Amino acid sequence: MAKRIVVKVGTSTLAHRSGGLNFRNMDHLSRVLSDIRNQGHQVVLVSSGAIGVGASKLGMRQRPTELSLKQAAAAVGQLELMHIYDKFFSEYGVNVAQILLSRADVDDEISRTNLERTFESLLELGVIPIVNENDSVCFEEIESEHKVFGDNDTLSAVVATLLGADLLVLLSDIDGVFDRDPHQDPDARLIPVIEDLTDEVWALAGGAGSAFGTGGMVTKFQAARLATQAGTDMVITNGAHPDNLYFLAEGGRIGTLFKGKK
């Protein structure tokens, strides 16, 4: 049974294709995570979507490409995201906290230690920390081809490693890892368990997924490598079905499991 669980939710789960927030999904996810916390688990949520949500609220018809506009959209969107999360989680009697991370926070030993203590205190108090990149001030995560956190996939693995999490769950717009592209091949088969990230497995990673996000299977595999090397199991499953988290929290298997190196 997993005790400490980090859940990463992507933009494809949080937003409609129009760019507007998907309140039904956000409400459902908030309820499930609150219920899992009530079962005795410690839960951390890593949430994407700040730039997309901010762009939508500012009336931008598409995701901005200019750095300063991305950072402005992130600043507006982060506030909107937390407002909505706080509203939904409060309906289920759960307090949330916002933690914005940059590369310096995890690279510097003193900052990292203070960060660990903050997480531990919040979790002991029954709070669900909501984590995101500090996009409004950190341009590396937005612009660099070698992203520090890679659309929060790698960030979630960093958080899971930092906290010694038992399980990391990446909620995506796909059911897991397939032997072929399921969008193009109806006969593609789900791979239930990946023991090792071999060259053959890496070859299964494609390009970016959702039009509103910037991640893809590559960043998820990078997250898996980081998490499993630290001993954390990682699962990729479909964010359209948050109830799957109940099953995963109790040790069940759904989606694709990357087994941690114990």
Secondary structure, DSSP 8 states (H G I E B T S, - for coil): --SEEEEEE-HHHHB-TTSSB-HHHHHHHHHHHHHHHHTT-EEEEEE--HHHHHHHHTT-SS---SHHHHHHHHHHHHHHHHHHHHHHHHHTT--EEEEEE-HHHHHSHHHHHHHHHHHHHHHHTT-EEEEEE-TTT-SHHHH-SS-SSTTTHHHHHHHHHHHT-SEEEEEESSSS-BSS-TTT-TT--B--EE-S--HHHHTT--SB--SS---BHHHHHHHHHHHHHTT-EEEEEETT-TTHHHHHHTT---SEEE----
